[in-house]
Amino acid sequence: MFADLLKRLTAPEPAPLQDTDARLALTALLVRIARADGDYAAEEVERIDRITAARYALSPFEASALRKEAETLETEAPDTVRFTRAIKDAVSHEDRIGVIEALWQVVLADGARDAEEDALVRLAANLLGVNDRDSALARQRVS
Protein backbone atom coordinates (compact mmCIF):
# COMPACT_ATOMS: atom_id res chain seq x y z
CA MET A 1 0.00 0.00 0.00
CA PHE A 2 2.68 2.53 1.00
CA ALA A 3 4.95 1.53 -1.87
CA ASP A 4 2.31 2.54 -4.41
CA LEU A 5 1.59 5.85 -2.68
CA LEU A 6 5.30 6.62 -2.35
CA LYS A 7 5.81 5.80 -6.03
CA ARG A 8 3.05 8.23 -6.95
CA LEU A 9 4.42 10.91 -4.61
CA THR A 10 7.90 10.62 -6.11
CA ALA A 11 6.80 10.55 -9.76
CA PRO A 12 8.18 13.42 -11.86
CA GLU A 13 4.64 14.71 -12.46
CA PRO A 14 2.41 13.09 -9.84
CA ALA A 15 -1.28 12.78 -10.51
CA PRO A 16 -3.65 14.32 -7.97
CA LEU A 17 -4.22 12.02 -5.02
CA GLN A 18 -7.46 10.29 -4.20
CA ASP A 19 -9.12 11.53 -1.00
CA THR A 20 -7.86 8.60 1.10
CA ASP A 21 -4.27 9.14 -0.04
CA ALA A 22 -4.53 12.90 0.50
CA ARG A 23 -5.69 12.25 4.07
CA LEU A 24 -2.75 9.93 4.62
CA ALA A 25 -0.27 12.41 3.11
CA LEU A 26 -1.59 15.28 5.26
CA THR A 27 -1.51 13.15 8.40
CA ALA A 28 2.04 12.03 7.58
CA LEU A 29 3.02 15.70 7.26
CA LEU A 30 1.51 16.34 10.72
CA VAL A 31 3.55 13.42 12.08
CA ARG A 32 6.69 14.76 10.40
CA ILE A 33 6.22 18.18 12.00
CA ALA A 34 5.65 16.57 15.41
CA ARG A 35 8.85 14.53 15.06
CA ALA A 36 10.94 17.45 13.75
CA ASP A 37 12.29 18.37 17.18
CA GLY A 38 13.22 14.78 18.07
CA ASP A 39 10.47 14.57 20.70
CA TYR A 40 7.25 12.95 19.48
CA ALA A 41 5.24 13.97 22.55
CA ALA A 42 1.96 12.42 23.66
CA GLU A 43 0.32 15.86 23.40
CA GLU A 44 1.31 16.01 19.73
CA VAL A 45 -0.06 12.52 19.06
CA GLU A 46 -3.36 13.47 20.73
CA ARG A 47 -3.53 16.71 18.74
CA ILE A 48 -2.94 14.87 15.45
CA ASP A 49 -5.76 12.47 16.31
CA ARG A 50 -8.11 15.37 17.17
CA ILE A 51 -7.22 17.25 13.98
CA THR A 52 -7.81 14.26 11.72
CA ALA A 53 -10.99 13.26 13.55
CA ALA A 54 -12.44 16.77 13.13
CA ARG A 55 -11.16 17.35 9.58
CA TYR A 56 -12.36 14.01 8.20
CA ALA A 57 -15.29 13.22 10.54
CA LEU A 58 -13.53 10.15 11.95
CA SER A 59 -14.16 8.30 15.17
CA PRO A 60 -11.30 8.36 17.70
CA PHE A 61 -10.45 4.79 16.66
CA GLU A 62 -10.38 5.71 12.95
CA ALA A 63 -8.26 8.80 13.63
CA SER A 64 -5.78 6.74 15.62
CA ALA A 65 -5.59 4.12 12.87
CA LEU A 66 -4.98 6.83 10.25
CA ARG A 67 -2.20 8.33 12.38
CA LYS A 68 -0.54 4.93 12.82
CA GLU A 69 -0.54 4.43 9.04
CA ALA A 70 0.83 7.94 8.62
CA GLU A 71 3.62 7.25 11.11
CA THR A 72 4.75 4.33 8.96
CA LEU A 73 4.46 6.34 5.76
CA GLU A 74 6.37 9.26 7.28
CA THR A 75 9.34 7.04 8.17
CA GLU A 76 9.45 5.56 4.65
CA ALA A 77 8.90 8.78 2.69
CA PRO A 78 11.93 10.54 1.25
CA ASP A 79 11.19 14.21 1.88
CA THR A 80 8.72 16.88 2.87
CA VAL A 81 8.57 18.39 -0.62
CA ARG A 82 6.66 15.41 -2.00
CA PHE A 83 4.15 15.44 0.86
CA THR A 84 3.42 19.08 0.33
CA ARG A 85 3.23 18.69 -3.47
CA ALA A 86 0.64 15.96 -3.05
CA ILE A 87 -1.33 18.06 -0.57
CA LYS A 88 -1.10 21.17 -2.76
CA ASP A 89 -2.47 19.22 -5.72
CA ALA A 90 -5.30 17.76 -3.65
CA VAL A 91 -6.38 20.77 -1.58
CA SER A 92 -7.74 24.19 -2.55
CA HIS A 93 -5.75 27.27 -1.56
CA GLU A 94 -8.27 28.19 1.16
CA ASP A 95 -7.99 24.72 2.65
CA ARG A 96 -4.19 24.94 2.55
CA ILE A 97 -4.46 27.73 5.12
CA GLY A 98 -6.26 25.13 7.25
CA VAL A 99 -3.34 22.76 6.70
CA ILE A 100 -0.97 25.43 8.02
CA GLU A 101 -3.25 25.96 11.01
CA ALA A 102 -3.15 22.20 11.67
CA LEU A 103 0.65 22.23 11.46
CA TRP A 104 0.83 25.09 13.96
CA GLN A 105 -1.59 23.25 16.28
CA VAL A 106 0.79 20.28 16.33
CA VAL A 107 3.87 22.49 16.83
CA LEU A 108 2.22 24.26 19.77
CA ALA A 109 0.62 21.13 21.29
CA ASP A 110 3.53 20.40 23.63
CA GLY A 111 3.74 24.02 24.79
CA ALA A 112 7.14 24.67 23.22
CA ARG A 113 8.13 26.09 19.85
CA ASP A 114 11.27 24.58 18.43
CA ALA A 115 13.51 25.96 15.68
CA GLU A 116 13.30 22.74 13.65
CA GLU A 117 9.50 22.73 13.82
CA ASP A 118 9.32 26.43 12.90
CA ALA A 119 11.62 25.87 9.92
CA LEU A 120 9.55 22.92 8.71
CA VAL A 121 6.30 24.92 8.95
CA ARG A 122 7.92 27.76 6.97
CA LEU A 123 9.07 25.28 4.31
CA ALA A 124 5.68 23.58 4.12
CA ALA A 125 3.85 26.91 3.92
CA ASN A 126 6.10 28.07 1.10
CA LEU A 127 5.66 24.80 -0.80
CA LEU A 128 1.89 24.97 -0.31
CA GLY A 129 1.79 28.49 -1.71
CA VAL A 130 0.93 30.10 1.65
CA ASN A 131 2.87 33.29 2.34
CA ASP A 132 4.61 34.13 5.63
CA ARG A 133 1.93 36.63 6.64
CA ASP A 134 -0.90 34.11 6.22
CA SER A 135 1.14 31.49 8.08
CA ALA A 136 1.72 33.92 10.96
CA LEU A 137 -2.00 34.73 11.05
CA ALA A 138 -2.77 31.01 11.06
CA ARG A 139 -0.41 30.56 14.03
CA GLN A 140 -2.10 33.41 15.89
CA ARG A 141 -5.53 31.88 15.33
CA VAL A 142 -4.53 28.57 16.91
CA SER A 143 -2.33 29.79 19.76
C-alpha positions as CSV (number, residue, x, y, z in Angstrom):
1,M,0.0,0.0,0.0
2,F,2.7,2.5,1.0
3,A,4.9,1.5,-1.9
4,D,2.3,2.5,-4.4
5,L,1.6,5.8,-2.7
6,L,5.3,6.6,-2.3
7,K,5.8,5.8,-6.0
8,R,3.0,8.2,-7.0
9,L,4.4,10.9,-4.6
10,T,7.9,10.6,-6.1
11,A,6.8,10.5,-9.8
12,P,8.2,13.4,-11.9
13,E,4.6,14.7,-12.5
14,P,2.4,13.1,-9.8
15,A,-1.3,12.8,-10.5
16,P,-3.7,14.3,-8.0
17,L,-4.2,12.0,-5.0
18,Q,-7.5,10.3,-4.2
19,D,-9.1,11.5,-1.0
20,T,-7.9,8.6,1.1
21,D,-4.3,9.1,0.0
22,A,-4.5,12.9,0.5
23,R,-5.7,12.3,4.1
24,L,-2.8,9.9,4.6
25,A,-0.3,12.4,3.1
26,L,-1.6,15.3,5.3
27,T,-1.5,13.2,8.4
28,A,2.0,12.0,7.6
29,L,3.0,15.7,7.3
30,L,1.5,16.3,10.7
31,V,3.5,13.4,12.1
32,R,6.7,14.8,10.4
33,I,6.2,18.2,12.0
34,A,5.7,16.6,15.4
35,R,8.8,14.5,15.1
36,A,10.9,17.5,13.7
37,D,12.3,18.4,17.2
38,G,13.2,14.8,18.1
39,D,10.5,14.6,20.7
40,Y,7.2,13.0,19.5
41,A,5.2,14.0,22.5
42,A,2.0,12.4,23.7
43,E,0.3,15.9,23.4
44,E,1.3,16.0,19.7
45,V,-0.1,12.5,19.1
46,E,-3.4,13.5,20.7
47,R,-3.5,16.7,18.7
48,I,-2.9,14.9,15.5
49,D,-5.8,12.5,16.3
50,R,-8.1,15.4,17.2
51,I,-7.2,17.3,14.0
52,T,-7.8,14.3,11.7
53,A,-11.0,13.3,13.6
54,A,-12.4,16.8,13.1
55,R,-11.2,17.4,9.6
56,Y,-12.4,14.0,8.2
57,A,-15.3,13.2,10.5
58,L,-13.5,10.2,11.9
59,S,-14.2,8.3,15.2
60,P,-11.3,8.4,17.7
61,F,-10.4,4.8,16.7
62,E,-10.4,5.7,12.9
63,A,-8.3,8.8,13.6
64,S,-5.8,6.7,15.6
65,A,-5.6,4.1,12.9
66,L,-5.0,6.8,10.2
67,R,-2.2,8.3,12.4
68,K,-0.5,4.9,12.8
69,E,-0.5,4.4,9.0
70,A,0.8,7.9,8.6
71,E,3.6,7.2,11.1
72,T,4.7,4.3,9.0
73,L,4.5,6.3,5.8
74,E,6.4,9.3,7.3
75,T,9.3,7.0,8.2
76,E,9.5,5.6,4.7
77,A,8.9,8.8,2.7
78,P,11.9,10.5,1.2
79,D,11.2,14.2,1.9
80,T,8.7,16.9,2.9
81,V,8.6,18.4,-0.6
82,R,6.7,15.4,-2.0
83,F,4.1,15.4,0.9
84,T,3.4,19.1,0.3
85,R,3.2,18.7,-3.5
86,A,0.6,16.0,-3.0
87,I,-1.3,18.1,-0.6
88,K,-1.1,21.2,-2.8
89,D,-2.5,19.2,-5.7
90,A,-5.3,17.8,-3.7
91,V,-6.4,20.8,-1.6
92,S,-7.7,24.2,-2.5
93,H,-5.8,27.3,-1.6
94,E,-8.3,28.2,1.2
95,D,-8.0,24.7,2.6
96,R,-4.2,24.9,2.6
97,I,-4.5,27.7,5.1
98,G,-6.3,25.1,7.3
99,V,-3.3,22.8,6.7
100,I,-1.0,25.4,8.0
101,E,-3.3,26.0,11.0
102,A,-3.1,22.2,11.7
103,L,0.7,22.2,11.5
104,W,0.8,25.1,14.0
105,Q,-1.6,23.2,16.3
106,V,0.8,20.3,16.3
107,V,3.9,22.5,16.8
108,L,2.2,24.3,19.8
109,A,0.6,21.1,21.3
110,D,3.5,20.4,23.6
111,G,3.7,24.0,24.8
112,A,7.1,24.7,23.2
113,R,8.1,26.1,19.8
114,D,11.3,24.6,18.4
115,A,13.5,26.0,15.7
116,E,13.3,22.7,13.6
117,E,9.5,22.7,13.8
118,D,9.3,26.4,12.9
119,A,11.6,25.9,9.9
120,L,9.5,22.9,8.7
121,V,6.3,24.9,9.0
122,R,7.9,27.8,7.0
123,L,9.1,25.3,4.3
124,A,5.7,23.6,4.1
125,A,3.8,26.9,3.9
126,N,6.1,28.1,1.1
127,L,5.7,24.8,-0.8
128,L,1.9,25.0,-0.3
129,G,1.8,28.5,-1.7
130,V,0.9,30.1,1.6
131,N,2.9,33.3,2.3
132,D,4.6,34.1,5.6
133,R,1.9,36.6,6.6
134,D,-0.9,34.1,6.2
135,S,1.1,31.5,8.1
136,A,1.7,33.9,11.0
137,L,-2.0,34.7,11.1
138,A,-2.8,31.0,11.1
139,R,-0.4,30.6,14.0
140,Q,-2.1,33.4,15.9
141,R,-5.5,31.9,15.3
142,V,-4.5,28.6,16.9
143,S,-2.3,29.8,19.8
